[in-house]
């Protein structure tokens, strides 16, 4: 039995097979890096997250003040556009919309909030 194991000839991989395997790995890793980069770029950037938190704080401040008027506010590189309109199908609700853009015009975040109308 030992003679049969020793005499068994193992097949070795050729250089061509090694190169093909390396190319397959290279293509797989390249595709993975491209996908990872696209996911990072399409996710909320730190500016988008900061804009979202600032929008919520601005909306809370405006609702607490009670007198909401369409306006535009600037804070650093962000511009907040506030609009208020009647919510369709409801007599006492209004829709507050705050859109945040950066100085170059790219939309960073958008907030919609329903509020009770303070005057009827």
PDB file as gemmi writes it, atoms N, CA and C in Angstrom:
CRYST1    1.000    1.000    1.000  90.00  90.00  90.00 P 1                      
ATOM      1  N   UNK A   1       0.813  -1.191   0.000  1.00  0.00           N  
ATOM      2  CA  UNK A   1       0.000   0.000   0.000  1.00  0.00           C  
ATOM      3  C   UNK A   1       0.857   1.257   0.000  1.00  0.00           C  
ATOM      4  N   UNK A   2       1.946   1.219   0.782  1.00  0.00           N  
ATOM      5  CA  UNK A   2       2.833   2.368   0.845  1.00  0.00           C  
ATOM      6  C   UNK A   2       3.517   2.599  -0.500  1.00  0.00           C  
ATOM      7  N   UNK A   3       3.830   1.505  -1.214  1.00  0.00           N  
ATOM      8  CA  UNK A   3       4.442   1.633  -2.533  1.00  0.00           C  
ATOM      9  C   UNK A   3       3.497   2.329  -3.508  1.00  0.00           C  
ATOM     10  N   UNK A   4       2.220   2.049  -3.383  1.00  0.00           N  
ATOM     11  CA  UNK A   4       1.250   2.678  -4.287  1.00  0.00           C  
ATOM     12  C   UNK A   4       1.141   4.177  -4.012  1.00  0.00           C  
ATOM     13  N   UNK A   5       1.207   4.580  -2.749  1.00  0.00           N  
ATOM     14  CA  UNK A   5       1.126   5.998  -2.406  1.00  0.00           C  
ATOM     15  C   UNK A   5       2.367   6.751  -2.865  1.00  0.00           C  
ATOM     16  N   UNK A   6       3.500   6.138  -2.726  1.00  0.00           N  
ATOM     17  CA  UNK A   6       4.739   6.793  -3.118  1.00  0.00           C  
ATOM     18  C   UNK A   6       4.825   6.903  -4.634  1.00  0.00           C  
ATOM     19  N   UNK A   7       4.365   5.913  -5.339  1.00  0.00           N  
ATOM     20  CA  UNK A   7       4.448   5.921  -6.786  1.00  0.00           C  
ATOM     21  C   UNK A   7       3.383   6.805  -7.432  1.00  0.00           C  
ATOM     22  N   UNK A   8       2.376   7.216  -6.673  1.00  0.00           N  
ATOM     23  CA  UNK A   8       1.316   8.044  -7.241  1.00  0.00           C  
ATOM     24  C   UNK A   8       1.908   9.374  -7.656  1.00  0.00           C  
ATOM     25  N   UNK A   9       1.696   9.725  -8.864  1.00  0.00           N  
ATOM     26  CA  UNK A   9       2.269  10.954  -9.396  1.00  0.00           C  
ATOM     27  C   UNK A   9       1.274  12.097  -9.185  1.00  0.00           C  
ATOM     28  N   UNK A  10       1.665  13.101  -8.437  1.00  0.00           N  
ATOM     29  CA  UNK A  10       0.806  14.263  -8.192  1.00  0.00           C  
ATOM     30  C   UNK A  10       0.874  15.196  -9.380  1.00  0.00           C  
ATOM     31  N   UNK A  11      -0.290  15.712  -9.750  1.00  0.00           N  
ATOM     32  CA  UNK A  11      -0.326  16.669 -10.843  1.00  0.00           C  
ATOM     33  C   UNK A  11       0.032  18.044 -10.281  1.00  0.00           C  
ATOM     34  N   UNK A  12       0.912  18.717 -10.940  1.00  0.00           N  
ATOM     35  CA  UNK A  12       1.299  20.060 -10.524  1.00  0.00           C  
ATOM     36  C   UNK A  12       0.598  21.075 -11.426  1.00  0.00           C  
ATOM     37  N   UNK A  13       0.357  22.252 -10.880  1.00  0.00           N  
ATOM     38  CA  UNK A  13      -0.274  23.281 -11.702  1.00  0.00           C  
ATOM     39  C   UNK A  13       0.784  23.925 -12.580  1.00  0.00           C  
ATOM     40  N   UNK A  14       0.371  24.302 -13.738  1.00  0.00           N  
ATOM     41  CA  UNK A  14       1.303  24.929 -14.669  1.00  0.00           C  
ATOM     42  C   UNK A  14       1.333  26.423 -14.413  1.00  0.00           C  
ATOM     43  N   UNK A  15       2.294  27.068 -14.994  1.00  0.00           N  
ATOM     44  CA  UNK A  15       2.427  28.512 -14.851  1.00  0.00           C  
ATOM     45  C   UNK A  15       1.205  29.203 -15.444  1.00  0.00           C  
ATOM     46  N   UNK A  16       0.687  28.672 -16.524  1.00  0.00           N  
ATOM     47  CA  UNK A  16      -0.487  29.258 -17.161  1.00  0.00           C  
ATOM     48  C   UNK A  16      -1.700  29.209 -16.232  1.00  0.00           C  
ATOM     49  N   UNK A  17      -1.898  28.105 -15.542  1.00  0.00           N  
ATOM     50  CA  UNK A  17      -3.016  28.016 -14.593  1.00  0.00           C  
ATOM     51  C   UNK A  17      -2.854  29.006 -13.456  1.00  0.00           C  
ATOM     52  N   UNK A  18      -1.632  29.207 -12.985  1.00  0.00           N  
ATOM     53  CA  UNK A  18      -1.379  30.177 -11.909  1.00  0.00           C  
ATOM     54  C   UNK A  18      -1.668  31.593 -12.378  1.00  0.00           C  
ATOM     55  N   UNK A  19      -1.290  31.910 -13.611  1.00  0.00           N  
ATOM     56  CA  UNK A  19      -1.550  33.248 -14.153  1.00  0.00           C  
ATOM     57  C   UNK A  19      -3.045  33.481 -14.311  1.00  0.00           C  
ATOM     58  N   UNK A  20      -3.779  32.483 -14.800  1.00  0.00           N  
ATOM     59  CA  UNK A  20      -5.232  32.612 -14.947  1.00  0.00           C  
ATOM     60  C   UNK A  20      -5.891  32.821 -13.584  1.00  0.00           C  
ATOM     61  N   UNK A  21      -5.450  32.070 -12.575  1.00  0.00           N  
ATOM     62  CA  UNK A  21      -6.018  32.236 -11.230  1.00  0.00           C  
ATOM     63  C   UNK A  21      -5.717  33.625 -10.674  1.00  0.00           C  
ATOM     64  N   UNK A  22      -4.509  34.124 -10.904  1.00  0.00           N  
ATOM     65  CA  UNK A  22      -4.150  35.467 -10.443  1.00  0.00           C  
ATOM     66  C   UNK A  22      -4.984  36.529 -11.153  1.00  0.00           C  
ATOM     67  N   UNK A  23      -5.230  36.352 -12.444  1.00  0.00           N  
ATOM     68  CA  UNK A  23      -6.058  37.307 -13.190  1.00  0.00           C  
ATOM     69  C   UNK A  23      -7.500  37.314 -12.684  1.00  0.00           C  
ATOM     70  N   UNK A  24      -8.023  36.137 -12.380  1.00  0.00           N  
ATOM     71  CA  UNK A  24      -9.388  36.060 -11.845  1.00  0.00           C  
ATOM     72  C   UNK A  24      -9.466  36.787 -10.513  1.00  0.00           C  
ATOM     73  N   UNK A  25      -8.465  36.588  -9.646  1.00  0.00           N  
ATOM     74  CA  UNK A  25      -8.444  37.300  -8.363  1.00  0.00           C  
ATOM     75  C   UNK A  25      -8.313  38.807  -8.568  1.00  0.00           C  
ATOM     76  N   UNK A  26      -7.467  39.213  -9.491  1.00  0.00           N  
ATOM     77  CA  UNK A  26      -7.276  40.636  -9.756  1.00  0.00           C  
ATOM     78  C   UNK A  26      -8.568  41.289 -10.242  1.00  0.00           C  
ATOM     79  N   UNK A  27      -9.261  40.633 -11.149  1.00  0.00           N  
ATOM     80  CA  UNK A  27     -10.524  41.173 -11.662  1.00  0.00           C  
ATOM     81  C   UNK A  27     -11.568  41.239 -10.551  1.00  0.00           C  
ATOM     82  N   UNK A  28     -11.624  40.216  -9.709  1.00  0.00           N  
ATOM     83  CA  UNK A  28     -12.584  40.208  -8.601  1.00  0.00           C  
ATOM     84  C   UNK A  28     -12.314  41.341  -7.628  1.00  0.00           C  
ATOM     85  N   UNK A  29     -11.054  41.528  -7.245  1.00  0.00           N  
ATOM     86  CA  UNK A  29     -10.725  42.599  -6.315  1.00  0.00           C  
ATOM     87  C   UNK A  29     -10.948  43.977  -6.933  1.00  0.00           C  
ATOM     88  N   UNK A  30     -10.677  44.119  -8.220  1.00  0.00           N  
ATOM     89  CA  UNK A  30     -10.915  45.400  -8.897  1.00  0.00           C  
ATOM     90  C   UNK A  30     -12.402  45.742  -8.899  1.00  0.00           C  
ATOM     91  N   UNK A  31     -13.225  44.759  -9.203  1.00  0.00           N  
ATOM     92  CA  UNK A  31     -14.675  44.992  -9.181  1.00  0.00           C  
ATOM     93  C   UNK A  31     -15.130  45.341  -7.769  1.00  0.00           C  
ATOM     94  N   UNK A  32     -14.572  44.685  -6.780  1.00  0.00           N  
ATOM     95  CA  UNK A  32     -14.929  44.983  -5.389  1.00  0.00           C  
ATOM     96  C   UNK A  32     -14.552  46.389  -4.984  1.00  0.00           C  
ATOM     97  N   UNK A  33     -13.386  46.856  -5.404  1.00  0.00           N  
ATOM     98  CA  UNK A  33     -12.952  48.217  -5.077  1.00  0.00           C  
ATOM     99  C   UNK A  33     -13.855  49.241  -5.758  1.00  0.00           C  
ATOM    100  N   UNK A  34     -14.237  48.992  -6.994  1.00  0.00           N  
ATOM    101  CA  UNK A  34     -15.131  49.916  -7.711  1.00  0.00           C  
ATOM    102  C   UNK A  34     -16.488  49.989  -7.016  1.00  0.00           C  
ATOM    103  N   UNK A  35     -17.033  48.847  -6.641  1.00  0.00           N  
ATOM    104  CA  UNK A  35     -18.330  48.817  -5.954  1.00  0.00           C  
ATOM    105  C   UNK A  35     -18.228  49.510  -4.598  1.00  0.00           C  
ATOM    106  N   UNK A  36     -17.166  49.256  -3.862  1.00  0.00           N  
ATOM    107  CA  UNK A  36     -16.977  49.876  -2.547  1.00  0.00           C  
ATOM    108  C   UNK A  36     -16.889  51.397  -2.681  1.00  0.00           C  
ATOM    109  N   UNK A  37     -16.174  51.878  -3.682  1.00  0.00           N  
ATOM    110  CA  UNK A  37     -16.047  53.322  -3.895  1.00  0.00           C  
ATOM    111  C   UNK A  37     -17.391  53.947  -4.241  1.00  0.00           C  
ATOM    112  N   UNK A  38     -18.166  53.285  -5.086  1.00  0.00           N  
ATOM    113  CA  UNK A  38     -19.488  53.818  -5.438  1.00  0.00           C  
ATOM    114  C   UNK A  38     -20.413  53.863  -4.233  1.00  0.00           C  
ATOM    115  N   UNK A  39     -20.345  52.863  -3.380  1.00  0.00           N  
ATOM    116  CA  UNK A  39     -21.179  52.848  -2.175  1.00  0.00           C  
ATOM    117  C   UNK A  39     -20.791  53.996  -1.259  1.00  0.00           C  
ATOM    118  N   UNK A  40     -19.504  54.216  -1.089  1.00  0.00           N  
ATOM    119  CA  UNK A  40     -19.067  55.318  -0.238  1.00  0.00           C  
ATOM    120  C   UNK A  40     -19.479  56.671  -0.790  1.00  0.00           C  
ATOM    121  N   UNK A  41     -19.388  56.840  -2.094  1.00  0.00           N  
ATOM    122  CA  UNK A  41     -19.738  58.127  -2.688  1.00  0.00           C  
ATOM    123  C   UNK A  41     -21.241  58.370  -2.720  1.00  0.00           C  
ATOM    124  N   UNK A  42     -22.025  57.302  -2.815  1.00  0.00           N  
ATOM    125  CA  UNK A  42     -23.465  57.489  -2.886  1.00  0.00           C  
ATOM    126  C   UNK A  42     -24.103  57.598  -1.506  1.00  0.00           C  
ATOM    127  N   UNK A  43     -23.426  57.166  -0.491  1.00  0.00           N  
ATOM    128  CA  UNK A  43     -23.966  57.253   0.872  1.00  0.00           C  
ATOM    129  C   UNK A  43     -23.964  58.715   1.326  1.00  0.00           C  
ATOM    130  N   UNK A  44     -24.686  58.971   2.407  1.00  0.00           N  
ATOM    131  CA  UNK A  44     -24.708  60.327   2.942  1.00  0.00           C  
ATOM    132  C   UNK A  44     -23.312  60.738   3.347  1.00  0.00           C  
ATOM    133  N   UNK A  45     -22.876  61.823   2.795  1.00  0.00           N  
ATOM    134  CA  UNK A  45     -21.575  62.355   3.168  1.00  0.00           C  
ATOM    135  C   UNK A  45     -21.719  63.042   4.524  1.00  0.00           C  
ATOM    136  N   UNK A  46     -20.608  63.442   5.085  1.00  0.00           N  
ATOM    137  CA  UNK A  46     -20.678  64.135   6.374  1.00  0.00           C  
ATOM    138  C   UNK A  46     -21.449  65.445   6.227  1.00  0.00           C  
ATOM    139  N   UNK A  47     -21.369  66.081   5.051  1.00  0.00           N  
ATOM    140  CA  UNK A  47     -22.138  67.306   4.815  1.00  0.00           C  
ATOM    141  C   UNK A  47     -23.629  67.037   4.796  1.00  0.00           C  
ATOM    142  N   UNK A  48     -24.040  65.902   4.225  1.00  0.00           N  
ATOM    143  CA  UNK A  48     -25.453  65.543   4.198  1.00  0.00           C  
ATOM    144  C   UNK A  48     -25.988  65.233   5.584  1.00  0.00           C  
ATOM    145  N   UNK A  49     -25.194  64.556   6.385  1.00  0.00           N  
ATOM    146  CA  UNK A  49     -25.607  64.242   7.753  1.00  0.00           C  
ATOM    147  C   UNK A  49     -25.691  65.523   8.573  1.00  0.00           C  
ATOM    148  N   UNK A  50     -24.695  66.399   8.413  1.00  0.00           N  
ATOM    149  CA  UNK A  50     -24.712  67.677   9.133  1.00  0.00           C  
ATOM    150  C   UNK A  50     -25.917  68.517   8.705  1.00  0.00           C  
ATOM    151  N   UNK A  51     -26.239  68.492   7.408  1.00  0.00           N  
ATOM    152  CA  UNK A  51     -27.393  69.243   6.905  1.00  0.00           C  
ATOM    153  C   UNK A  51     -28.684  68.689   7.475  1.00  0.00           C  
ATOM    154  N   UNK A  52     -28.792  67.372   7.591  1.00  0.00           N  
ATOM    155  CA  UNK A  52     -29.991  66.755   8.139  1.00  0.00           C  
ATOM    156  C   UNK A  52     -30.213  67.157   9.590  1.00  0.00           C  
ATOM    157  N   UNK A  53     -29.150  67.115  10.388  1.00  0.00           N  
ATOM    158  CA  UNK A  53     -29.278  67.516  11.794  1.00  0.00           C  
ATOM    159  C   UNK A  53     -29.603  69.000  11.923  1.00  0.00           C  
ATOM    160  N   UNK A  54     -28.991  69.823  11.085  1.00  0.00           N  
ATOM    161  CA  UNK A  54     -29.268  71.263  11.128  1.00  0.00           C  
ATOM    162  C   UNK A  54     -30.700  71.559  10.713  1.00  0.00           C  
ATOM    163  N   UNK A  55     -31.229  70.807   9.733  1.00  0.00           N  
ATOM    164  CA  UNK A  55     -32.616  70.982   9.308  1.00  0.00           C  
ATOM    165  C   UNK A  55     -33.572  70.683  10.459  1.00  0.00           C  
ATOM    166  N   UNK A  56     -33.323  69.609  11.170  1.00  0.00           N  
ATOM    167  CA  UNK A  56     -34.196  69.241  12.286  1.00  0.00           C  
ATOM    168  C   UNK A  56     -34.173  70.309  13.370  1.00  0.00           C  
ATOM    169  N   UNK A  57     -32.996  70.844  13.661  1.00  0.00           N  
ATOM    170  CA  UNK A  57     -32.901  71.907  14.663  1.00  0.00           C  
ATOM    171  C   UNK A  57     -33.617  73.168  14.189  1.00  0.00           C  
ATOM    172  N   UNK A  58     -33.463  73.505  12.916  1.00  0.00           N  
ATOM    173  CA  UNK A  58     -34.136  74.684  12.365  1.00  0.00           C  
ATOM    174  C   UNK A  58     -35.652  74.496  12.383  1.00  0.00           C  
ATOM    175  N   UNK A  59     -36.124  73.316  12.014  1.00  0.00           N  
ATOM    176  CA  UNK A  59     -37.572  73.053  12.025  1.00  0.00           C  
ATOM    177  C   UNK A  59     -38.121  73.154  13.443  1.00  0.00           C  
ATOM    178  N   UNK A  60     -37.418  72.598  14.413  1.00  0.00           N  
ATOM    179  CA  UNK A  60     -37.869  72.701  15.805  1.00  0.00           C  
ATOM    180  C   UNK A  60     -37.924  74.151  16.256  1.00  0.00           C  
ATOM    181  N   UNK A  61     -36.929  74.941  15.880  1.00  0.00           N  
ATOM    182  CA  UNK A  61     -36.905  76.357  16.255  1.00  0.00           C  
ATOM    183  C   UNK A  61     -38.053  77.122  15.615  1.00  0.00           C  
ATOM    184  N   UNK A  62     -38.305  76.854  14.338  1.00  0.00           N  
ATOM    185  CA  UNK A  62     -39.385  77.554  13.646  1.00  0.00           C  
ATOM    186  C   UNK A  62     -40.749  77.183  14.219  1.00  0.00           C  
ATOM    187  N   UNK A  63     -40.954  75.909  14.508  1.00  0.00           N  
ATOM    188  CA  UNK A  63     -42.237  75.473  15.067  1.00  0.00           C  
ATOM    189  C   UNK A  63     -42.428  76.055  16.463  1.00  0.00           C  
ATOM    190  N   UNK A  64     -41.358  76.098  17.245  1.00  0.00           N  
ATOM    191  CA  UNK A  64     -41.454  76.664  18.597  1.00  0.00           C  
ATOM    192  C   UNK A  64     -41.753  78.158  18.540  1.00  0.00           C  
ATOM    193  N   UNK A  65     -41.188  78.858  17.560  1.00  0.00           N  
ATOM    194  CA  UNK A  65     -41.447  80.294  17.422  1.00  0.00           C  
ATOM    195  C   UNK A  65     -42.888  80.551  17.002  1.00  0.00           C  
ATOM    196  N   UNK A  66     -43.468  79.645  16.225  1.00  0.00           N  
ATOM    197  CA  UNK A  66     -44.876  79.738  15.875  1.00  0.00           C  
ATOM    198  C   UNK A  66     -45.197  80.526  14.629  1.00  0.00           C  
ATOM    199  N   UNK A  67     -44.332  81.400  14.209  1.00  0.00           N  
ATOM    200  CA  UNK A  67     -44.612  82.226  13.038  1.00  0.00           C  
ATOM    201  C   UNK A  67     -43.658  81.812  11.923  1.00  0.00           C  
ATOM    202  N   UNK A  68     -44.113  80.883  11.094  1.00  0.00           N  
ATOM    203  CA  UNK A  68     -43.247  80.350  10.037  1.00  0.00           C  
ATOM    204  C   UNK A  68     -43.575  81.053   8.731  1.00  0.00           C  
ATOM    205  N   UNK A  69     -42.569  81.648   8.147  1.00  0.00           N  
ATOM    206  CA  UNK A  69     -42.701  82.323   6.866  1.00  0.00           C  
ATOM    207  C   UNK A  69     -41.721  81.696   5.879  1.00  0.00           C  
ATOM    208  N   UNK A  70     -42.085  81.631   4.605  1.00  0.00           N  
ATOM    209  CA  UNK A  70     -41.104  81.154   3.615  1.00  0.00           C  
ATOM    210  C   UNK A  70     -39.881  82.060   3.637  1.00  0.00           C  
ATOM    211  N   UNK A  71     -38.719  81.445   3.734  1.00  0.00           N  
ATOM    212  CA  UNK A  71     -37.484  82.223   3.844  1.00  0.00           C  
ATOM    213  C   UNK A  71     -36.298  81.388   3.379  1.00  0.00           C  
ATOM    214  N   UNK A  72     -35.159  82.050   3.374  1.00  0.00           N  
ATOM    215  CA  UNK A  72     -33.911  81.382   3.024  1.00  0.00           C  
ATOM    216  C   UNK A  72     -32.874  81.786   4.053  1.00  0.00           C  
ATOM    217  N   UNK A  73     -32.208  80.780   4.651  1.00  0.00           N  
ATOM    218  CA  UNK A  73     -31.201  81.011   5.670  1.00  0.00           C  
ATOM    219  C   UNK A  73     -29.875  80.433   5.197  1.00  0.00           C  
ATOM    220  N   UNK A  74     -28.790  81.102   5.580  1.00  0.00           N  
ATOM    221  CA  UNK A  74     -27.451  80.597   5.252  1.00  0.00           C  
ATOM    222  C   UNK A  74     -26.712  80.280   6.540  1.00  0.00           C  
ATOM    223  N   UNK A  75     -25.977  79.188   6.500  1.00  0.00           N  
ATOM    224  CA  UNK A  75     -25.135  78.820   7.634  1.00  0.00           C  
ATOM    225  C   UNK A  75     -23.896  78.129   7.081  1.00  0.00           C  
ATOM    226  N   UNK A  76     -22.786  78.811   7.117  1.00  0.00           N  
ATOM    227  CA  UNK A  76     -21.560  78.253   6.562  1.00  0.00           C  
ATOM    228  C   UNK A  76     -21.703  78.034   5.068  1.00  0.00           C  
ATOM    229  N   UNK A  77     -21.478  76.806   4.628  1.00  0.00           N  
ATOM    230  CA  UNK A  77     -21.591  76.458   3.218  1.00  0.00           C  
ATOM    231  C   UNK A  77     -22.995  75.983   2.840  1.00  0.00           C  
ATOM    232  N   UNK A  78     -23.918  75.950   3.817  1.00  0.00           N  
ATOM    233  CA  UNK A  78     -25.261  75.432   3.569  1.00  0.00           C  
ATOM    234  C   UNK A  78     -26.273  76.564   3.463  1.00  0.00           C  
ATOM    235  N   UNK A  79     -27.228  76.375   2.572  1.00  0.00           N  
ATOM    236  CA  UNK A  79     -28.339  77.319   2.403  1.00  0.00           C  
ATOM    237  C   UNK A  79     -29.630  76.536   2.639  1.00  0.00           C  
ATOM    238  N   UNK A  80     -30.450  77.009   3.584  1.00  0.00           N  
ATOM    239  CA  UNK A  80     -31.716  76.364   3.929  1.00  0.00           C  
ATOM    240  C   UNK A  80     -32.852  77.149   3.293  1.00  0.00           C  
ATOM    241  N   UNK A  81     -33.685  76.465   2.523  1.00  0.00           N  
ATOM    242  CA  UNK A  81     -34.850  77.096   1.906  1.00  0.00           C  
ATOM    243  C   UNK A  81     -36.093  76.547   2.613  1.00  0.00           C  
ATOM    244  N   UNK A  82     -36.854  77.440   3.230  1.00  0.00           N  
ATOM    245  CA  UNK A  82     -38.035  77.059   4.012  1.00  0.00           C  
ATOM    246  C   UNK A  82     -39.282  77.422   3.228  1.00  0.00           C  
ATOM    247  N   UNK A  83     -40.200  76.464   3.129  1.00  0.00           N  
ATOM    248  CA  UNK A  83     -41.492  76.747   2.494  1.00  0.00           C  
ATOM    249  C   UNK A  83     -42.590  76.104   3.343  1.00  0.00           C  
ATOM    250  N   UNK A  84     -43.768  76.689   3.267  1.00  0.00           N  
ATOM    251  CA  UNK A  84     -44.909  76.219   4.048  1.00  0.00           C  
ATOM    252  C   UNK A  84     -46.123  76.236   3.137  1.00  0.00           C  
ATOM    253  N   UNK A  85     -46.860  75.128   3.112  1.00  0.00           N  
ATOM    254  CA  UNK A  85     -48.063  75.059   2.283  1.00  0.00           C  
ATOM    255  C   UNK A  85     -49.123  74.246   3.005  1.00  0.00           C  
ATOM    256  N   UNK A  86     -50.364  74.471   2.636  1.00  0.00           N  
ATOM    257  CA  UNK A  86     -51.469  73.729   3.241  1.00  0.00           C  
ATOM    258  C   UNK A  86     -51.377  72.261   2.832  1.00  0.00           C  
ATOM    259  N   UNK A  87     -51.616  71.393   3.788  1.00  0.00           N  
ATOM    260  CA  UNK A  87     -51.587  69.959   3.507  1.00  0.00           C  
ATOM    261  C   UNK A  87     -52.921  69.566   2.885  1.00  0.00           C  
ATOM    262  N   UNK A  88     -52.910  68.927   1.705  1.00  0.00           N  
ATOM    263  CA  UNK A  88     -54.171  68.611   1.028  1.00  0.00           C  
ATOM    264  C   UNK A  88     -55.019  67.619   1.825  1.00  0.00           C  
ATOM    265  N   UNK A  89     -56.313  67.917   1.888  1.00  0.00           N  
ATOM    266  CA  UNK A  89     -57.253  67.020   2.549  1.00  0.00           C  
ATOM    267  C   UNK A  89     -57.378  67.232   4.044  1.00  0.00           C  
ATOM    268  N   UNK A  90     -56.691  68.242   4.570  1.00  0.00           N  
ATOM    269  CA  UNK A  90     -56.766  68.488   6.003  1.00  0.00           C  
ATOM    270  C   UNK A  90     -56.876  69.989   6.236  1.00  0.00           C  
ATOM    271  N   UNK A  91     -57.841  70.380   7.043  1.00  0.00           N  
ATOM    272  CA  UNK A  91     -58.061  71.801   7.280  1.00  0.00           C  
ATOM    273  C   UNK A  91     -57.056  72.433   8.211  1.00  0.00           C  
ATOM    274  N   UNK A  92     -56.522  71.680   9.168  1.00  0.00           N  
ATOM    275  CA  UNK A  92     -55.678  72.297  10.183  1.00  0.00           C  
ATOM    276  C   UNK A  92     -54.204  71.953  10.084  1.00  0.00           C  
ATOM    277  N   UNK A  93     -53.799  71.228   9.071  1.00  0.00           N  
ATOM    278  CA  UNK A  93     -52.395  70.849   8.962  1.00  0.00           C  
ATOM    279  C   UNK A  93     -51.708  71.616   7.838  1.00  0.00           C  
ATOM    280  N   UNK A  94     -50.447  71.898   8.065  1.00  0.00           N  
ATOM    281  CA  UNK A  94     -49.609  72.495   7.040  1.00  0.00           C  
ATOM    282  C   UNK A  94     -48.338  71.665   6.907  1.00  0.00           C  
ATOM    283  N   UNK A  95     -47.772  71.701   5.716  1.00  0.00           N  
ATOM    284  CA  UNK A  95     -46.542  70.942   5.466  1.00  0.00           C  
ATOM    285  C   UNK A  95     -45.372  71.908   5.422  1.00  0.00           C  
ATOM    286  N   UNK A  96     -44.448  71.712   6.348  1.00  0.00           N  
ATOM    287  CA  UNK A  96     -43.222  72.492   6.389  1.00  0.00           C  
ATOM    288  C   UNK A  96     -42.164  71.723   5.605  1.00  0.00           C  
ATOM    289  N   UNK A  97     -41.543  72.395   4.655  1.00  0.00           N  
ATOM    290  CA  UNK A  97     -40.500  71.763   3.856  1.00  0.00           C  
ATOM    291  C   UNK A  97     -39.242  72.600   3.963  1.00  0.00           C  
ATOM    292  N   UNK A  98     -38.144  71.949   4.330  1.00  0.00           N  
ATOM    293  CA  UNK A  98     -36.846  72.614   4.395  1.00  0.00           C  
ATOM    294  C   UNK A  98     -35.899  71.859   3.471  1.00  0.00           C  
ATOM    295  N   UNK A  99     -35.374  72.558   2.486  1.00  0.00           N  
ATOM    296  CA  UNK A  99     -34.420  71.981   1.549  1.00  0.00           C  
ATOM    297  C   UNK A  99     -33.063  72.619   1.797  1.00  0.00           C  
ATOM    298  N   UNK A 100     -32.037  71.792   1.912  1.00  0.00           N  
ATOM    299  CA  UNK A 100     -30.694  72.289   2.154  1.00  0.00           C  
ATOM    300  C   UNK A 100     -29.832  72.017   0.923  1.00  0.00           C  
ATOM    301  N   UNK A 101     -29.199  73.071   0.441  1.00  0.00           N  
ATOM    302  CA  UNK A 101     -28.277  72.940  -0.684  1.00  0.00           C  
ATOM    303  C   UNK A 101     -26.941  73.554  -0.272  1.00  0.00           C  
ATOM    304  N   UNK A 102     -25.876  73.150  -0.951  1.00  0.00           N  
ATOM    305  CA  UNK A 102     -24.598  73.796  -0.687  1.00  0.00           C  
ATOM    306  C   UNK A 102     -24.416  74.961  -1.645  1.00  0.00           C  
ATOM    307  N   UNK A 103     -23.321  75.655  -1.518  1.00  0.00           N  
ATOM    308  CA  UNK A 103     -23.105  76.863  -2.322  1.00  0.00           C  
ATOM    309  C   UNK A 103     -23.021  76.566  -3.817  1.00  0.00           C  
ATOM    310  N   UNK A 104     -22.626  75.350  -4.172  1.00  0.00           N  
ATOM    311  CA  UNK A 104     -22.522  75.010  -5.597  1.00  0.00           C  
ATOM    312  C   UNK A 104     -23.849  74.536  -6.180  1.00  0.00           C  
ATOM    313  N   UNK A 105     -24.904  74.449  -5.353  1.00  0.00           N  
ATOM    314  CA  UNK A 105     -26.229  74.098  -5.848  1.00  0.00           C  
ATOM    315  C   UNK A 105     -26.611  72.643  -5.691  1.00  0.00           C  
ATOM    316  N   UNK A 106     -25.769  71.826  -5.073  1.00  0.00           N  
ATOM    317  CA  UNK A 106     -26.079  70.413  -4.886  1.00  0.00           C  
ATOM    318  C   UNK A 106     -26.990  70.236  -3.674  1.00  0.00           C  
ATOM    319  N   UNK A 107     -28.090  69.486  -3.864  1.00  0.00           N  
ATOM    320  CA  UNK A 107     -29.030  69.251  -2.767  1.00  0.00           C  
ATOM    321  C   UNK A 107     -28.406  68.276  -1.770  1.00  0.00           C  
ATOM    322  N   UNK A 108     -28.333  68.692  -0.510  1.00  0.00           N  
ATOM    323  CA  UNK A 108     -27.751  67.858   0.529  1.00  0.00           C  
ATOM    324  C   UNK A 108     -28.796  67.047   1.269  1.00  0.00           C  
ATOM    325  N   UNK A 109     -29.930  67.675   1.589  1.00  0.00           N  
ATOM    326  CA  UNK A 109     -30.970  66.983   2.349  1.00  0.00           C  
ATOM    327  C   UNK A 109     -32.288  67.723   2.185  1.00  0.00           C  
ATOM    328  N   UNK A 110     -33.367  67.014   2.521  1.00  0.00           N  
ATOM    329  CA  UNK A 110     -34.703  67.610   2.445  1.00  0.00           C  
ATOM    330  C   UNK A 110     -35.521  67.080   3.614  1.00  0.00           C  
ATOM    331  N   UNK A 111     -36.267  67.971   4.245  1.00  0.00           N  
ATOM    332  CA  UNK A 111     -37.076  67.613   5.408  1.00  0.00           C  
ATOM    333  C   UNK A 111     -38.521  68.012   5.156  1.00  0.00           C  
ATOM    334  N   UNK A 112     -39.444  67.104   5.440  1.00  0.00           N  
ATOM    335  CA  UNK A 112     -40.882  67.382   5.365  1.00  0.00           C  
ATOM    336  C   UNK A 112     -41.454  67.120   6.748  1.00  0.00           C  
ATOM    337  N   UNK A 113     -42.230  68.066   7.240  1.00  0.00           N  
ATOM    338  CA  UNK A 113     -42.837  67.899   8.556  1.00  0.00           C  
ATOM    339  C   UNK A 113     -44.239  68.482   8.524  1.00  0.00           C  
ATOM    340  N   UNK A 114     -45.183  67.738   9.095  1.00  0.00           N  
ATOM    341  CA  UNK A 114     -46.559  68.233   9.224  1.00  0.00           C  
ATOM    342  C   UNK A 114     -46.684  68.968  10.545  1.00  0.00           C  
ATOM    343  N   UNK A 115     -47.285  70.151  10.495  1.00  0.00           N  
ATOM    344  CA  UNK A 115     -47.488  70.943  11.718  1.00  0.00           C  
ATOM    345  C   UNK A 115     -48.934  71.428  11.742  1.00  0.00           C  
ATOM    346  N   UNK A 116     -49.396  71.697  12.943  1.00  0.00           N  
ATOM    347  CA  UNK A 116     -50.739  72.276  13.091  1.00  0.00           C  
ATOM    348  C   UNK A 116     -50.683  73.752  12.762  1.00  0.00           C  
ATOM    349  N   UNK A 117     -51.683  74.195  12.038  1.00  0.00           N  
ATOM    350  CA  UNK A 117     -51.759  75.598  11.669  1.00  0.00           C  
ATOM    351  C   UNK A 117     -52.059  76.433  12.911  1.00  0.00           C  
ATOM    352  N   UNK A 118     -51.258  77.474  13.118  1.00  0.00           N  
ATOM    353  CA  UNK A 118     -51.453  78.315  14.301  1.00  0.00           C  
ATOM    354  C   UNK A 118     -52.582  79.315  14.131  1.00  0.00           C  
ATOM    355  N   UNK A 119     -52.978  79.594  12.887  1.00  0.00           N  
ATOM    356  CA  UNK A 119     -54.095  80.528  12.648  1.00  0.00           C  
ATOM    357  C   UNK A 119     -54.992  79.940  11.588  1.00  0.00           C  
ATOM    358  N   UNK A 120     -56.246  80.071  11.758  1.00  0.00           N  
ATOM    359  CA  UNK A 120     -57.252  79.546  10.826  1.00  0.00           C  
ATOM    360  C   UNK A 120     -58.115  80.676  10.345  1.00  0.00           C  
TER     361      UNK A 120                                                      
END                                                                             
